[in-house]
Amino acid sequence: MSMSDSDKLNRRNFIVTTAAATSALAAGTSIAAADQADPLDPGFDQQDPLKHYWTRPLGEIVHVDYSQDAKELERPESQERHRIYSYLLMKLILRFWNGNKNGPIGSYPQRARQIDPSAPNRYRGDLNERDDRSHISWDRYLGHNIACVAVDGLGHIIDFDFNHNAFFRSSAEHAEARLVRRLFSLTDIFDDWKTGPHVEAKPHAALLSEVTLYTSLESCAQCSGVMSLAGVKQIVYMQNDFTAYKIGNIMYNLANRTPVKDKDGNVTGSFAGAPVPIPASKVGIAEFDRLNQGNLGFIKTMNDGNEPFFRSASFTDRDPSITSFLCTDDAYDIFKTGAANLDSLQLQFGSYRFPIQDPVPDDPAKRALTNDECLAEARKFFEYVDIEGYRGSPHKL
């Protein structure tokens, strides 16, 4: 499958248009009211999804019909497959957990179990660092406890990355955006994983059309846009971000679909112009609801004003930010539970392959992994990351 220049323009136009529509909604204006005040200009009225939804209620624009681009979610075998990578992601976050958002010195009332036992007024940073000469436990906070894992269409794990906002002093170093940039730097490296089908006379890095990303937090506008431009197939997220205003759902529904053509130029189907947003609850991750409820409880505590997130002699932090919640003991415990599932998981559908291949290819490079093989690879990948990955894993060369 190839992406023409017009398709690329459609992606960019769609992102710009989505931002405009979302701005109207954020200002308290309904889509219908926006239509009355601002009719679609020439050119935009030729974009079928945008034209279809322009006067419809917001709830309809946010709703995702999974039967179109993620019908496999109806199968318990596929849900089990997604759970494997979700638990791997949670174990990676636990491995590199660091809650020192405002530094190691002071008081974090919600982090009582992260206090350094040798220094009562000091909090441990890297809680689960290895104890050897090659690894150093840092107090320094490099970024939020948010990470992302990429998996190709056959089930091979490509790589992972973390949010590194603090390290780069930037609000844009989000896990998904960082990982997409990493994937494009890896697409010409020979390895087992495949980012998308090879297309003659087209760079292999043209699309990530077979790649699924697993992220710990619902994607923001920046990351949703980056993933759309990259052609990422779908995004499975472990927790809602209540401040992201369902932008991933909106982008998915407003994106122009890209036609799929055979060698004779006949249209045989289409694929979405933005990744399918999949909450982890759709694949049976119990921690999804626990994280959302925990975050709501944290927000209430901050807004009640009785107990801050952090206090020092010169500064008190009562911001109900989700990134602060993701430093707390409550959040840590939820990720710990999810992480443990990777080691204890007993598969019901170990021989299941996705995509279903009949017959199964003789070439291992073209063969989809079984769920048993996916679980074995996930456990092996964690072992590699635990020793060599640090907080952002350079891929083996």
C-alpha positions in Angstrom: 0.0 0.0 0.0 1.3 3.4 -0.8 0.3 6.9 0.2 0.0 9.5 -2.6 0.9 13.1 -2.1 -2.8 13.9 -2.1 -3.3 11.4 0.7 -0.6 13.1 2.7 -2.3 16.4 2.2 -5.6 14.9 3.3 -4.0 13.9 6.6 -2.6 17.3 7.2 -5.8 19.1 6.2 -7.7 16.7 8.5 -5.5 17.6 11.5 -5.8 21.3 10.9 -9.6 21.0 10.5 -9.9 18.8 13.6 -8.1 21.4 15.6 -10.5 24.1 14.4 -13.6 22.0 15.2 -12.2 21.1 18.7 -11.5 24.8 19.4 -15.2 25.5 18.8 -16.2 22.7 21.1 -13.8 23.8 23.9 -15.3 27.3 23.7 -18.7 25.8 24.6 -20.1 25.9 21.0 -21.8 22.8 19.7 -21.0 21.4 16.3 -24.4 22.5 15.1 -23.9 26.0 16.3 -20.5 26.1 14.6 -22.1 25.0 11.4 -24.6 27.8 11.6 -21.9 30.4 12.3 -19.2 28.9 10.1 -20.3 26.9 7.1 -17.8 24.6 5.6 -15.5 26.5 3.2 -14.9 25.3 -0.4 -12.5 22.3 -0.3 -13.4 21.3 3.3 -16.9 20.5 2.0 -15.4 17.9 -0.2 -13.9 16.0 2.8 -16.6 13.3 3.3 -16.1 12.5 7.0 -15.9 16.2 8.0 -19.0 16.9 5.9 -20.8 14.0 7.4 -20.2 15.0 11.1 -20.2 18.8 10.7 -23.7 19.3 12.2 -23.9 16.1 14.3 -23.7 16.1 18.2 -20.3 15.7 19.8 -21.2 12.3 21.3 -21.6 10.9 17.8 -18.2 12.2 16.7 -16.5 10.7 19.7 -18.1 7.2 19.3 -15.9 4.6 17.7 -17.3 1.8 15.7 -14.8 -1.0 16.3 -16.5 -3.3 13.8 -15.0 -1.4 10.9 -11.2 -1.4 11.6 -10.8 -3.5 14.7 -13.3 -6.3 14.3 -10.8 -8.7 15.9 -11.6 -7.2 19.3 -14.8 -9.2 19.3 -12.7 -12.4 19.6 -11.4 -13.4 23.1 -8.3 -14.8 21.4 -7.4 -11.3 20.1 -8.2 -9.7 23.5 -5.8 -12.1 25.2 -3.1 -11.2 22.7 -3.5 -7.4 23.4 -3.4 -8.2 27.2 0.1 -9.7 26.8 1.6 -6.4 25.5 -0.5 -4.3 27.9 1.0 -6.2 30.9 4.5 -5.8 29.3 4.0 -2.1 29.2 2.9 -1.9 32.8 5.9 -3.9 33.8 8.2 -1.5 31.9 6.7 1.4 33.7 7.1 -0.3 37.1 10.7 -1.1 36.3 11.6 2.6 35.5 9.2 4.2 38.1 10.3 7.5 39.5 8.0 9.7 41.4 10.3 12.7 42.2 8.3 15.1 40.1 9.3 18.1 42.4 12.6 16.7 43.4 13.6 14.2 46.2 13.5 16.6 49.1 10.3 17.7 50.7 7.0 16.0 51.6 4.8 13.9 49.2 1.8 12.8 51.3 0.7 10.3 48.7 4.1 8.7 48.4 4.7 7.5 52.0 6.0 4.1 50.8 8.6 5.7 48.5 10.5 7.5 51.3 14.2 6.7 51.5 14.5 4.6 54.7 17.9 6.1 55.4 16.8 9.7 55.0 13.2 10.4 56.3 12.9 13.7 54.4 14.1 12.3 51.1 12.2 10.2 48.6 13.7 7.5 46.4 13.7 8.2 42.7 14.3 5.0 40.7 12.6 2.5 42.9 13.4 -0.7 41.0 16.9 -0.1 39.6 19.2 -3.1 39.3 21.9 -3.4 42.0 25.1 -3.7 39.9 27.9 -1.6 38.6 26.2 -0.9 35.2 23.1 0.7 36.8 22.8 3.7 39.0 19.7 4.6 41.0 18.9 8.2 40.3 16.9 10.7 42.3 16.5 12.8 39.2 13.1 12.9 37.5 13.6 12.5 33.8 9.9 12.5 32.8 6.5 11.3 33.7 5.7 7.7 34.4 4.2 7.3 30.9 5.5 4.9 28.3 4.7 3.3 25.0 5.5 0.0 23.3 5.4 -0.7 19.5 4.4 -4.1 18.1 4.3 -5.1 14.4 1.5 -6.8 12.6 2.8 -10.3 13.2 3.3 -9.8 16.9 7.0 -8.9 17.1 7.9 -6.2 19.6 9.8 -3.4 17.9 10.8 -1.1 20.8 9.6 1.2 23.6 10.1 4.7 24.9 9.2 6.9 27.8 8.0 10.5 28.3 11.1 12.6 28.8 9.6 16.1 29.3 11.7 16.9 32.3 15.0 15.8 30.9 14.6 17.9 27.7 12.8 20.7 29.5 10.1 20.4 26.9 6.3 19.8 27.1 6.5 17.9 23.8 8.7 14.9 24.6 5.8 12.5 24.9 6.2 8.8 24.8 4.2 8.2 21.6 5.8 11.0 19.6 9.2 9.9 20.7 8.5 6.3 19.8 7.2 7.1 16.4 10.4 9.1 15.6 12.4 6.1 16.8 10.4 3.7 14.6 11.2 5.8 11.5 14.9 5.6 12.4 14.7 1.8 12.6 12.7 1.0 9.4 15.7 0.2 7.3 17.3 -2.1 9.9 17.0 -5.8 9.1 15.2 -7.5 11.9 12.2 -9.9 12.5 9.6 -7.1 12.9 7.8 -5.4 10.0 6.4 -1.9 10.2 4.3 -2.3 7.1 4.2 -4.2 3.7 7.0 -3.5 1.3 6.0 -1.4 -1.6 8.0 -1.3 -4.8 9.6 2.1 -5.6 8.5 3.4 -2.2 10.7 3.8 0.9 10.0 1.1 3.5 9.5 3.9 6.1 6.5 5.3 4.2 4.0 3.8 6.6 3.6 2.2 9.9 0.4 0.7 8.7 0.7 -2.6 10.5 2.0 -1.2 13.8 0.0 -1.2 17.1 1.2 1.1 19.9 0.4 0.4 23.5 0.5 3.5 25.7 -0.2 4.0 29.4 -2.2 7.2 28.9 -4.7 8.2 26.3 -3.0 10.2 23.6 -3.0 14.0 23.4 -3.5 16.1 20.3 0.2 16.2 19.5 0.7 12.4 19.7 -2.6 11.7 17.9 -1.5 13.9 15.1 2.0 12.4 14.9 0.6 8.9 14.8 -1.9 9.9 12.1 0.8 11.3 9.9 2.9 8.1 10.5 0.0 5.9 9.5 0.0 3.9 12.8 -2.7 1.3 12.7 -4.1 1.4 16.3 -3.4 2.6 19.8 -4.3 0.7 22.9 -4.2 2.9 26.1 -4.2 1.9 29.8 -5.9 5.0 31.2 -8.1 7.9 30.2 -6.7 11.4 30.1 -9.7 13.6 31.0 -7.9 16.7 29.6 -7.3 15.3 26.1 -11.0 15.8 25.2 -11.2 12.5 23.2 -9.1 13.9 20.5 -8.0 10.5 19.3 -11.6 9.4 18.8 -12.4 12.7 17.0 -9.4 12.4 14.7 -10.2 8.8 13.9 -13.8 9.6 12.8 -12.9 12.8 10.9 -9.9 11.4 9.0 -10.3 10.7 5.3 -9.9 7.0 4.6 -7.0 5.9 2.4 -8.0 3.5 -0.5 -6.3 0.2 -0.9 -5.7 -0.7 -4.6 -4.5 -3.9 -6.3 -1.7 -4.0 -8.9 -4.2 -3.0 -11.6 -5.3 0.1 -9.7 -8.7 -1.3 -8.6 -9.9 -0.2 -5.2 -10.2 -3.3 -2.9 -10.8 -1.6 0.4 -9.6 1.3 2.6 -7.9 1.9 5.9 -8.4 4.6 8.5 -6.5 7.9 8.2 -5.8 7.9 11.9 -5.1 5.1 14.4 -8.0 3.3 16.0 -8.2 4.4 19.7 -8.8 1.4 21.9 -9.2 1.7 25.7 -7.6 -1.2 27.5 -11.0 -2.1 29.0 -12.0 -3.4 25.6 -9.3 -6.1 25.9 -10.0 -7.0 29.5 -7.5 -4.9 31.4 -9.0 -4.5 34.9 -6.4 -1.8 35.8 -8.0 0.6 33.3 -10.9 1.3 35.5 -8.7 1.2 38.7 -6.4 3.9 37.2 -9.3 6.1 36.2 -11.0 5.8 39.6 -7.7 6.4 41.4 -7.1 9.5 39.3 -10.5 10.9 40.1 -9.9 10.3 43.8 -6.6 12.2 43.5 -8.3 15.1 41.7 -10.9 15.3 44.5 -8.1 15.3 47.2 -6.3 18.1 45.4 -9.4 20.2 44.9 -10.6 19.8 48.5 -7.4 21.6 49.5 -6.7 19.5 52.6 -3.7 17.6 51.5 -1.2 18.7 48.7 0.7 16.5 46.3 3.9 18.1 47.5 5.1 20.5 50.1 8.5 22.1 50.8 9.7 25.1 52.8 9.2 27.3 49.7 6.6 25.6 47.5 3.2 23.8 47.8 1.9 21.8 44.8 -1.9 21.2 44.7 -2.2 20.8 41.0 -4.5 17.9 40.2 -2.4 16.9 37.2 -2.6 13.3 36.0 1.2 13.2 35.9 1.2 13.9 39.6 -1.2 11.1 40.2 1.1 8.8 38.3 3.8 9.4 41.0 1.6 8.2 43.9 1.6 5.0 45.9 -1.9 4.3 44.6 -0.8 4.4 41.0 2.3 2.4 41.7 0.3 -0.4 43.3 -2.0 -0.6 40.3 0.9 -0.8 37.9 2.5 -3.4 40.1 -0.6 -5.6 39.9 -0.7 -5.3 36.1 3.0 -6.0 35.8 2.8 -9.2 37.9 0.3 -10.5 35.3 3.0 -10.8 32.7 4.8 -13.4 34.8 1.7 -15.3 36.0 -0.4 -15.2 32.8 -1.9 -18.5 31.8 -3.1 -18.4 28.2 -6.4 -19.9 27.1 -5.6 -19.4 23.4 -1.9 -20.1 23.1 -2.0 -21.5 19.5 -4.0 -18.5 18.1 -2.3 -16.5 15.4 -3.3 -13.0 14.2 -3.7 -12.2 11.5 -5.2 -15.6 10.8 -3.0 -17.3 8.2 -4.3 -20.3 6.2 -2.0 -21.9 5.2 0.6 -20.7 7.7 3.6 -19.4 5.7 6.8 -21.5 5.6 8.9 -18.4 5.9 9.2 -17.5 9.6 9.6 -13.8 8.6 6.1 -13.8 7.2 4.5 -16.0 9.9 2.3 -14.4 12.6 3.3 -15.4 16.1 1.0 -17.5 18.2 -0.2 -16.1 21.5 2.3 -18.5 23.2 5.1 -17.0 21.1 3.9 -13.5 21.8 4.1 -14.1 25.6 7.5 -15.7 25.4 8.8 -12.7 23.3 7.3 -10.2 25.7 9.0 -11.8 28.7 12.3 -12.0 26.8 12.0 -8.4 25.7 11.6 -7.3 29.4 14.7 -9.3 30.3 16.6 -7.4 27.6 15.2 -4.0 28.7 15.8 -4.7 32.4 19.6 -5.1 31.7 20.2 -2.8 28.7 17.2 -0.7 28.1 17.5 2.0 30.7 14.6 4.4 30.4 14.7 4.6 26.6 15.9 1.5 24.8 18.4 1.9 22.0 17.5 -0.9 19.6 20.1 -3.6 19.1 22.2 -3.0 15.9 
